[in-house]
Amino acid sequence: MTVNEQRGVPAEVLAAERLAARLGFGKSCTREVGRLLALAAAAKPGGTVAESGTGAGVGTAWLRGGLGPGARLVTVERDGELARRSAGLFADDARVRVLHGDWRLLEEHAPFDVFFCDGGGKRDDPDRVVELLAPGGLLLMDDFTPSPHWPPRFGGEVDGLRLHYLTHPALEATEVLTAPGGSTVLAVRKA
């Protein structure tokens, strides 16, 4: 029995994983990252939660699982078909809104108490990503390759993107191993 079988996986996550498989979408977050997302959303029970890069809705489902009754979740996806299909998964929950378009559509819903920056913004405008966080807001970014070096390296070079977030003056940040070959940057915006 695996750890995930012991702890269970929420039904909405399983539905999103099935949708991702049907659509051939292979970029969903892992269950380990998903559990971090649910924890982050639960830590801000009345908060505004955002996600850049809805994909097939797997990360969205994990975030929704941690939402408090007074919280709201807004997520954005560039691919129209993915946005439409993901929106269908959450149509029964007025707290969840799936947008179709560029990640900058999230700006009108900021500031965020939790921001899972999995798509646009992470690379193209990292300072704007930080500005979208409320004081005390949590930022989560996955898909990094663990590095035993400081500064962190990827492909033999300094990983400037990861270093930017880990040393940003407005953030208290760390990196956690989520799988043998994957890590996630977690950060809190300082007050």
ABEGO torsion letter per residue (X at the ends): XBAAAAAEBBAAAAAAAAAAAAAGBAABBBAAAAAAAAAAAAABAABBBBBBGAEAGAAAAAAAAABBAABBBBBBBABAAAAAAAAAAAAABAABBBBBEBAAAAAAAOBBABBBBABBGAAABAAAAAAABBBGBBBBBBGBBBBABOBBBBGGBBBAAAAAAAABAABBBBBBBABAABBBBBBBBBX
